[in-house]
Amino acid sequence: MDFIKDLWGFMKERKKFWLLPSILILLLFGALIILTSGSAIAPFIYTLF
């Protein structure tokens, strides 16, 4: 949790809010890969990458 607070503090102080969409997209892709790794959808997801 400290990492998230530090990251938010960094973005707030240095006005680097453009990093937020990049981080969110990376988190969404990571969650998508983890959640579909054991399902029948996995081969279709991996063909995208």
mmCIF file as Biopython writes it, N, C-alpha, C and O atoms, coordinates in Angstrom:
data_model
#
loop_
_atom_site.group_PDB
_atom_site.id
_atom_site.type_symbol
_atom_site.label_atom_id
_atom_site.label_alt_id
_atom_site.label_comp_id
_atom_site.label_asym_id
_atom_site.label_entity_id
_atom_site.label_seq_id
_atom_site.pdbx_PDB_ins_code
_atom_site.Cartn_x
_atom_site.Cartn_y
_atom_site.Cartn_z
_atom_site.occupancy
_atom_site.B_iso_or_equiv
_atom_site.auth_seq_id
_atom_site.auth_asym_id
_atom_site.pdbx_PDB_model_num
ATOM 1   N N  . MET A ? 1  ? 0.826   -1.194  0.000   1.0 0.0 1  A 1 
ATOM 2   C CA . MET A ? 1  ? 0.000   0.000   0.000   1.0 0.0 1  A 1 
ATOM 3   C C  . MET A ? 1  ? 0.873   1.262   0.000   1.0 0.0 1  A 1 
ATOM 4   O O  . MET A ? 1  ? 0.481   2.293   -0.547  1.0 0.0 1  A 1 
ATOM 5   N N  . ASP A ? 2  ? 2.046   1.173   0.610   1.0 0.0 2  A 1 
ATOM 6   C CA . ASP A ? 2  ? 2.942   2.333   0.626   1.0 0.0 2  A 1 
ATOM 7   C C  . ASP A ? 2  ? 3.401   2.701   -0.781  1.0 0.0 2  A 1 
ATOM 8   O O  . ASP A ? 2  ? 3.588   3.877   -1.095  1.0 0.0 2  A 1 
ATOM 9   N N  . PHE A ? 3  ? 3.580   1.684   -1.624  1.0 0.0 3  A 1 
ATOM 10  C CA . PHE A ? 3  ? 4.007   1.956   -2.991  1.0 0.0 3  A 1 
ATOM 11  C C  . PHE A ? 3  ? 2.981   2.802   -3.732  1.0 0.0 3  A 1 
ATOM 12  O O  . PHE A ? 3  ? 3.339   3.732   -4.455  1.0 0.0 3  A 1 
ATOM 13  N N  . ILE A ? 4  ? 1.716   2.479   -3.550  1.0 0.0 4  A 1 
ATOM 14  C CA . ILE A ? 4  ? 0.656   3.233   -4.225  1.0 0.0 4  A 1 
ATOM 15  C C  . ILE A ? 4  ? 0.605   4.666   -3.720  1.0 0.0 4  A 1 
ATOM 16  O O  . ILE A ? 4  ? 0.418   5.600   -4.501  1.0 0.0 4  A 1 
ATOM 17  N N  . LYS A ? 5  ? 0.771   4.838   -2.410  1.0 0.0 5  A 1 
ATOM 18  C CA . LYS A ? 5  ? 0.788   6.195   -1.845  1.0 0.0 5  A 1 
ATOM 19  C C  . LYS A ? 5  ? 1.982   6.987   -2.363  1.0 0.0 5  A 1 
ATOM 20  O O  . LYS A ? 5  ? 1.853   8.166   -2.693  1.0 0.0 5  A 1 
ATOM 21  N N  . ASP A ? 6  ? 3.148   6.339   -2.435  1.0 0.0 6  A 1 
ATOM 22  C CA . ASP A ? 6  ? 4.337   7.013   -2.953  1.0 0.0 6  A 1 
ATOM 23  C C  . ASP A ? 6  ? 4.174   7.372   -4.422  1.0 0.0 6  A 1 
ATOM 24  O O  . ASP A ? 6  ? 4.556   8.463   -4.847  1.0 0.0 6  A 1 
ATOM 25  N N  . LEU A ? 7  ? 3.610   6.460   -5.193  1.0 0.0 7  A 1 
ATOM 26  C CA . LEU A ? 7  ? 3.396   6.728   -6.616  1.0 0.0 7  A 1 
ATOM 27  C C  . LEU A ? 7  ? 2.423   7.882   -6.813  1.0 0.0 7  A 1 
ATOM 28  O O  . LEU A ? 7  ? 2.655   8.756   -7.647  1.0 0.0 7  A 1 
ATOM 29  N N  . TRP A ? 8  ? 1.330   7.888   -6.047  1.0 0.0 8  A 1 
ATOM 30  C CA . TRP A ? 8  ? 0.360   8.978   -6.150  1.0 0.0 8  A 1 
ATOM 31  C C  . TRP A ? 8  ? 0.993   10.301  -5.721  1.0 0.0 8  A 1 
ATOM 32  O O  . TRP A ? 8  ? 0.762   11.332  -6.354  1.0 0.0 8  A 1 
ATOM 33  N N  . GLY A ? 9  ? 1.789   10.278  -4.651  1.0 0.0 9  A 1 
ATOM 34  C CA . GLY A ? 9  ? 2.474   11.488  -4.210  1.0 0.0 9  A 1 
ATOM 35  C C  . GLY A ? 9  ? 3.424   12.023  -5.264  1.0 0.0 9  A 1 
ATOM 36  O O  . GLY A ? 9  ? 3.507   13.233  -5.476  1.0 0.0 9  A 1 
ATOM 37  N N  . PHE A ? 10 ? 4.139   11.125  -5.924  1.0 0.0 10 A 1 
ATOM 38  C CA . PHE A ? 10 ? 5.053   11.519  -6.993  1.0 0.0 10 A 1 
ATOM 39  C C  . PHE A ? 10 ? 4.300   12.176  -8.141  1.0 0.0 10 A 1 
ATOM 40  O O  . PHE A ? 10 ? 4.687   13.238  -8.629  1.0 0.0 10 A 1 
ATOM 41  N N  . MET A ? 11 ? 3.206   11.522  -8.570  1.0 0.0 11 A 1 
ATOM 42  C CA . MET A ? 11 ? 2.447   12.073  -9.689  1.0 0.0 11 A 1 
ATOM 43  C C  . MET A ? 11 ? 1.808   13.409  -9.328  1.0 0.0 11 A 1 
ATOM 44  O O  . MET A ? 11 ? 1.736   14.312  -10.161 1.0 0.0 11 A 1 
ATOM 45  N N  . LYS A ? 12 ? 1.352   13.531  -8.110  1.0 0.0 12 A 1 
ATOM 46  C CA . LYS A ? 12 ? 0.700   14.770  -7.671  1.0 0.0 12 A 1 
ATOM 47  C C  . LYS A ? 12 ? 1.699   15.909  -7.561  1.0 0.0 12 A 1 
ATOM 48  O O  . LYS A ? 12 ? 1.410   17.033  -7.971  1.0 0.0 12 A 1 
ATOM 49  N N  . GLU A ? 13 ? 2.877   15.623  -7.006  1.0 0.0 13 A 1 
ATOM 50  C CA . GLU A ? 13 ? 3.873   16.666  -6.787  1.0 0.0 13 A 1 
ATOM 51  C C  . GLU A ? 13 ? 4.526   17.125  -8.085  1.0 0.0 13 A 1 
ATOM 52  O O  . GLU A ? 13 ? 4.765   18.318  -8.274  1.0 0.0 13 A 1 
ATOM 53  N N  . ARG A ? 14 ? 4.812   16.196  -8.966  1.0 0.0 14 A 1 
ATOM 54  C CA . ARG A ? 14 ? 5.533   16.517  -10.197 1.0 0.0 14 A 1 
ATOM 55  C C  . ARG A ? 14 ? 4.608   16.749  -11.396 1.0 0.0 14 A 1 
ATOM 56  O O  . ARG A ? 14 ? 5.079   16.970  -12.512 1.0 0.0 14 A 1 
ATOM 57  N N  . LYS A ? 15 ? 3.300   16.699  -11.163 1.0 0.0 15 A 1 
ATOM 58  C CA . LYS A ? 15 ? 2.297   16.920  -12.224 1.0 0.0 15 A 1 
ATOM 59  C C  . LYS A ? 15 ? 2.481   15.917  -13.360 1.0 0.0 15 A 1 
ATOM 60  O O  . LYS A ? 15 ? 2.467   16.290  -14.533 1.0 0.0 15 A 1 
ATOM 61  N N  . LYS A ? 16 ? 2.650   14.662  -13.011 1.0 0.0 16 A 1 
ATOM 62  C CA . LYS A ? 16 ? 2.829   13.596  -13.997 1.0 0.0 16 A 1 
ATOM 63  C C  . LYS A ? 16 ? 1.566   12.741  -14.096 1.0 0.0 16 A 1 
ATOM 64  O O  . LYS A ? 16 ? 1.637   11.513  -14.061 1.0 0.0 16 A 1 
ATOM 65  N N  . PHE A ? 17 ? 0.424   13.388  -14.218 1.0 0.0 17 A 1 
ATOM 66  C CA . PHE A ? 17 ? -0.837  12.664  -14.268 1.0 0.0 17 A 1 
ATOM 67  C C  . PHE A ? 17 ? -1.015  11.880  -15.562 1.0 0.0 17 A 1 
ATOM 68  O O  . PHE A ? 17 ? -1.912  11.043  -15.653 1.0 0.0 17 A 1 
ATOM 69  N N  . TRP A ? 18 ? -0.179  12.136  -16.559 1.0 0.0 18 A 1 
ATOM 70  C CA . TRP A ? 18 ? -0.248  11.380  -17.797 1.0 0.0 18 A 1 
ATOM 71  C C  . TRP A ? 18 ? 0.190   9.936   -17.578 1.0 0.0 18 A 1 
ATOM 72  O O  . TRP A ? 18 ? -0.075  9.084   -18.427 1.0 0.0 18 A 1 
ATOM 73  N N  . LEU A ? 19 ? 0.854   9.640   -16.461 1.0 0.0 19 A 1 
ATOM 74  C CA . LEU A ? 19 ? 1.264   8.271   -16.162 1.0 0.0 19 A 1 
ATOM 75  C C  . LEU A ? 19 ? 0.085   7.395   -15.734 1.0 0.0 19 A 1 
ATOM 76  O O  . LEU A ? 19 ? 0.129   6.176   -15.895 1.0 0.0 19 A 1 
ATOM 77  N N  . LEU A ? 20 ? -0.945  7.998   -15.201 1.0 0.0 20 A 1 
ATOM 78  C CA . LEU A ? 20 ? -2.073  7.239   -14.659 1.0 0.0 20 A 1 
ATOM 79  C C  . LEU A ? 20 ? -2.756  6.344   -15.693 1.0 0.0 20 A 1 
ATOM 80  O O  . LEU A ? 20 ? -2.982  5.173   -15.388 1.0 0.0 20 A 1 
ATOM 81  N N  . PRO A ? 21 ? -3.100  6.811   -16.892 1.0 0.0 21 A 1 
ATOM 82  C CA . PRO A ? 21 ? -3.716  5.900   -17.868 1.0 0.0 21 A 1 
ATOM 83  C C  . PRO A ? 21 ? -2.799  4.744   -18.257 1.0 0.0 21 A 1 
ATOM 84  O O  . PRO A ? 21 ? -3.274  3.626   -18.461 1.0 0.0 21 A 1 
ATOM 85  N N  . SER A ? 22 ? -1.509  4.992   -18.363 1.0 0.0 22 A 1 
ATOM 86  C CA . SER A ? 22 ? -0.559  3.931   -18.704 1.0 0.0 22 A 1 
ATOM 87  C C  . SER A ? 22 ? -0.529  2.863   -17.628 1.0 0.0 22 A 1 
ATOM 88  O O  . SER A ? 22 ? -0.528  1.670   -17.933 1.0 0.0 22 A 1 
ATOM 89  N N  . ILE A ? 23 ? -0.506  3.280   -16.383 1.0 0.0 23 A 1 
ATOM 90  C CA . ILE A ? 23 ? -0.469  2.332   -15.266 1.0 0.0 23 A 1 
ATOM 91  C C  . ILE A ? 23 ? -1.761  1.533   -15.207 1.0 0.0 23 A 1 
ATOM 92  O O  . ILE A ? 23 ? -1.733  0.325   -14.975 1.0 0.0 23 A 1 
ATOM 93  N N  . LEU A ? 24 ? -2.889  2.195   -15.413 1.0 0.0 24 A 1 
ATOM 94  C CA . LEU A ? 24 ? -4.174  1.499   -15.380 1.0 0.0 24 A 1 
ATOM 95  C C  . LEU A ? 24 ? -4.300  0.466   -16.492 1.0 0.0 24 A 1 
ATOM 96  O O  . LEU A ? 24 ? -4.818  -0.628  -16.267 1.0 0.0 24 A 1 
ATOM 97  N N  . ILE A ? 25 ? -3.834  0.803   -17.686 1.0 0.0 25 A 1 
ATOM 98  C CA . ILE A ? 25 ? -3.901  -0.143  -18.798 1.0 0.0 25 A 1 
ATOM 99  C C  . ILE A ? 25 ? -3.009  -1.352  -18.525 1.0 0.0 25 A 1 
ATOM 100 O O  . ILE A ? 25 ? -3.401  -2.486  -18.800 1.0 0.0 25 A 1 
ATOM 101 N N  . LEU A ? 26 ? -1.821  -1.120  -17.991 1.0 0.0 26 A 1 
ATOM 102 C CA . LEU A ? 26 ? -0.937  -2.237  -17.647 1.0 0.0 26 A 1 
ATOM 103 C C  . LEU A ? 26 ? -1.567  -3.132  -16.584 1.0 0.0 26 A 1 
ATOM 104 O O  . LEU A ? 26 ? -1.466  -4.356  -16.664 1.0 0.0 26 A 1 
ATOM 105 N N  . LEU A ? 27 ? -2.212  -2.532  -15.594 1.0 0.0 27 A 1 
ATOM 106 C CA . LEU A ? 27 ? -2.875  -3.322  -14.563 1.0 0.0 27 A 1 
ATOM 107 C C  . LEU A ? 27 ? -4.044  -4.125  -15.131 1.0 0.0 27 A 1 
ATOM 108 O O  . LEU A ? 27 ? -4.249  -5.280  -14.756 1.0 0.0 27 A 1 
ATOM 109 N N  . LEU A ? 28 ? -4.802  -3.517  -16.030 1.0 0.0 28 A 1 
ATOM 110 C CA . LEU A ? 28 ? -5.926  -4.229  -16.641 1.0 0.0 28 A 1 
ATOM 111 C C  . LEU A ? 28 ? -5.450  -5.407  -17.493 1.0 0.0 28 A 1 
ATOM 112 O O  . LEU A ? 28 ? -6.043  -6.484  -17.444 1.0 0.0 28 A 1 
ATOM 113 N N  . PHE A ? 29 ? -4.393  -5.210  -18.268 1.0 0.0 29 A 1 
ATOM 114 C CA . PHE A ? 29 ? -3.852  -6.308  -19.065 1.0 0.0 29 A 1 
ATOM 115 C C  . PHE A ? 29 ? -3.317  -7.419  -18.173 1.0 0.0 29 A 1 
ATOM 116 O O  . PHE A ? 29 ? -3.516  -8.598  -18.465 1.0 0.0 29 A 1 
ATOM 117 N N  . GLY A ? 30 ? -2.642  -7.055  -17.092 1.0 0.0 30 A 1 
ATOM 118 C CA . GLY A ? 30 ? -2.135  -8.055  -16.151 1.0 0.0 30 A 1 
ATOM 119 C C  . GLY A ? 30 ? -3.257  -8.847  -15.519 1.0 0.0 30 A 1 
ATOM 120 O O  . GLY A ? 30 ? -3.168  -10.070 -15.409 1.0 0.0 30 A 1 
ATOM 121 N N  . ALA A ? 31 ? -4.313  -8.168  -15.101 1.0 0.0 31 A 1 
ATOM 122 C CA . ALA A ? 31 ? -5.458  -8.852  -14.507 1.0 0.0 31 A 1 
ATOM 123 C C  . ALA A ? 31 ? -6.149  -9.747  -15.531 1.0 0.0 31 A 1 
ATOM 124 O O  . ALA A ? 31 ? -6.590  -10.847 -15.200 1.0 0.0 31 A 1 
ATOM 125 N N  . LEU A ? 32 ? -6.244  -9.282  -16.764 1.0 0.0 32 A 1 
ATOM 126 C CA . LEU A ? 32 ? -6.868  -10.080 -17.815 1.0 0.0 32 A 1 
ATOM 127 C C  . LEU A ? 32 ? -6.087  -11.367 -18.062 1.0 0.0 32 A 1 
ATOM 128 O O  . LEU A ? 32 ? -6.683  -12.435 -18.206 1.0 0.0 32 A 1 
ATOM 129 N N  . ILE A ? 33 ? -4.782  -11.276 -18.111 1.0 0.0 33 A 1 
ATOM 130 C CA . ILE A ? 33 ? -3.951  -12.457 -18.334 1.0 0.0 33 A 1 
ATOM 131 C C  . ILE A ? 33 ? -4.044  -13.417 -17.157 1.0 0.0 33 A 1 
ATOM 132 O O  . ILE A ? 33 ? -4.131  -14.629 -17.354 1.0 0.0 33 A 1 
ATOM 133 N N  . ILE A ? 34 ? -4.028  -12.897 -15.948 1.0 0.0 34 A 1 
ATOM 134 C CA . ILE A ? 34 ? -4.101  -13.758 -14.764 1.0 0.0 34 A 1 
ATOM 135 C C  . ILE A ? 34 ? -5.458  -14.444 -14.664 1.0 0.0 34 A 1 
ATOM 136 O O  . ILE A ? 34 ? -5.534  -15.636 -14.366 1.0 0.0 34 A 1 
ATOM 137 N N  . LEU A ? 35 ? -6.520  -13.701 -14.911 1.0 0.0 35 A 1 
ATOM 138 C CA . LEU A ? 35 ? -7.860  -14.271 -14.770 1.0 0.0 35 A 1 
ATOM 139 C C  . LEU A ? 35 ? -8.207  -15.276 -15.857 1.0 0.0 35 A 1 
ATOM 140 O O  . LEU A ? 35 ? -9.000  -16.187 -15.622 1.0 0.0 35 A 1 
ATOM 141 N N  . THR A ? 36 ? -7.632  -15.127 -17.030 1.0 0.0 36 A 1 
ATOM 142 C CA . THR A ? 36 ? -7.978  -16.035 -18.120 1.0 0.0 36 A 1 
ATOM 143 C C  . THR A ? 36 ? -6.925  -17.104 -18.348 1.0 0.0 36 A 1 
ATOM 144 O O  . THR A ? 36 ? -7.012  -17.837 -19.333 1.0 0.0 36 A 1 
ATOM 145 N N  . SER A ? 37 ? -5.946  -17.219 -17.486 1.0 0.0 37 A 1 
ATOM 146 C CA . SER A ? 37 ? -4.865  -18.177 -17.721 1.0 0.0 37 A 1 
ATOM 147 C C  . SER A ? 37 ? -5.334  -19.619 -17.641 1.0 0.0 37 A 1 
ATOM 148 O O  . SER A ? 37 ? -4.738  -20.484 -18.283 1.0 0.0 37 A 1 
ATOM 149 N N  . GLY A ? 38 ? -6.373  -19.909 -16.881 1.0 0.0 38 A 1 
ATOM 150 C CA . GLY A ? 38 ? -6.845  -21.273 -16.750 1.0 0.0 38 A 1 
ATOM 151 C C  . GLY A ? 38 ? -8.154  -21.542 -17.453 1.0 0.0 38 A 1 
ATOM 152 O O  . GLY A ? 38 ? -8.777  -22.577 -17.217 1.0 0.0 38 A 1 
ATOM 153 N N  . SER A ? 39 ? -8.581  -20.649 -18.298 1.0 0.0 39 A 1 
ATOM 154 C CA . SER A ? 39 ? -9.893  -20.831 -18.915 1.0 0.0 39 A 1 
ATOM 155 C C  . SER A ? 39 ? -9.769  -21.155 -20.401 1.0 0.0 39 A 1 
ATOM 156 O O  . SER A ? 39 ? -8.668  -21.206 -20.951 1.0 0.0 39 A 1 
ATOM 157 N N  . ALA A ? 40 ? -10.892 -21.367 -21.023 1.0 0.0 40 A 1 
ATOM 158 C CA . ALA A ? 40 ? -10.925 -21.683 -22.453 1.0 0.0 40 A 1 
ATOM 159 C C  . ALA A ? 40 ? -10.695 -20.439 -23.312 1.0 0.0 40 A 1 
ATOM 160 O O  . ALA A ? 40 ? -10.463 -20.554 -24.515 1.0 0.0 40 A 1 
ATOM 161 N N  . ILE A ? 41 ? -10.757 -19.275 -22.715 1.0 0.0 41 A 1 
ATOM 162 C CA . ILE A ? 41 ? -10.566 -18.027 -23.458 1.0 0.0 41 A 1 
ATOM 163 C C  . ILE A ? 41 ? -9.087  -17.724 -23.658 1.0 0.0 41 A 1 
ATOM 164 O O  . ILE A ? 41 ? -8.727  -16.924 -24.521 1.0 0.0 41 A 1 
ATOM 165 N N  . ALA A ? 42 ? -8.230  -18.357 -22.868 1.0 0.0 42 A 1 
ATOM 166 C CA . ALA A ? 42 ? -6.802  -18.054 -22.862 1.0 0.0 42 A 1 
ATOM 167 C C  . ALA A ? 42 ? -6.155  -18.094 -24.249 1.0 0.0 42 A 1 
ATOM 168 O O  . ALA A ? 42 ? -5.406  -17.170 -24.568 1.0 0.0 42 A 1 
ATOM 169 N N  . PRO A ? 43 ? -6.395  -19.102 -25.096 1.0 0.0 43 A 1 
ATOM 170 C CA . PRO A ? 43 ? -5.736  -19.096 -26.416 1.0 0.0 43 A 1 
ATOM 171 C C  . PRO A ? 43 ? -6.104  -17.879 -27.261 1.0 0.0 43 A 1 
ATOM 172 O O  . PRO A ? 43 ? -5.286  -17.397 -28.044 1.0 0.0 43 A 1 
ATOM 173 N N  . PHE A ? 44 ? -7.314  -17.387 -27.109 1.0 0.0 44 A 1 
ATOM 174 C CA . PHE A ? 44 ? -7.720  -16.220 -27.887 1.0 0.0 44 A 1 
ATOM 175 C C  . PHE A ? 44 ? -7.086  -14.941 -27.359 1.0 0.0 44 A 1 
ATOM 176 O O  . PHE A ? 44 ? -6.789  -14.032 -28.134 1.0 0.0 44 A 1 
ATOM 177 N N  . ILE A ? 45 ? -6.877  -14.861 -26.052 1.0 0.0 45 A 1 
ATOM 178 C CA . ILE A ? 45 ? -6.236  -13.685 -25.463 1.0 0.0 45 A 1 
ATOM 179 C C  . ILE A ? 45 ? -4.767  -13.646 -25.848 1.0 0.0 45 A 1 
ATOM 180 O O  . ILE A ? 45 ? -4.245  -12.577 -26.165 1.0 0.0 45 A 1 
ATOM 181 N N  . TYR A ? 46 ? -4.089  -14.786 -25.828 1.0 0.0 46 A 1 
ATOM 182 C CA . TYR A ? 46 ? -2.663  -14.820 -26.113 1.0 0.0 46 A 1 
ATOM 183 C C  . TYR A ? 46 ? -2.364  -14.537 -27.569 1.0 0.0 46 A 1 
ATOM 184 O O  . TYR A ? 46 ? -1.250  -14.124 -27.890 1.0 0.0 46 A 1 
ATOM 185 N N  . THR A ? 47 ? -3.316  -14.743 -28.462 1.0 0.0 47 A 1 
ATOM 186 C CA . THR A ? 47 ? -3.066  -14.414 -29.866 1.0 0.0 47 A 1 
ATOM 187 C C  . THR A ? 47 ? -3.030  -12.906 -30.083 1.0 0.0 47 A 1 
ATOM 188 O O  . THR A ? 47 ? -2.481  -12.440 -31.081 1.0 0.0 47 A 1 
ATOM 189 N N  . LEU A ? 48 ? -3.607  -12.140 -29.164 1.0 0.0 48 A 1 
ATOM 190 C CA . LEU A ? 48 ? -3.547  -10.684 -29.280 1.0 0.0 48 A 1 
ATOM 191 C C  . LEU A ? 48 ? -2.151  -10.141 -29.036 1.0 0.0 48 A 1 
ATOM 192 O O  . LEU A ? 48 ? -1.786  -9.082  -29.547 1.0 0.0 48 A 1 
ATOM 193 N N  . PHE A ? 49 ? -1.373  -10.875 -28.252 1.0 0.0 49 A 1 
ATOM 194 C CA . PHE A ? 49 ? -0.031  -10.418 -27.910 1.0 0.0 49 A 1 
ATOM 195 C C  . PHE A ? 49 ? 0.976   -11.171 -28.730 1.0 0.0 49 A 1 
ATOM 196 O O  . PHE A ? 49 ? 2.178   -10.939 -28.598 1.0 0.0 49 A 1 
#
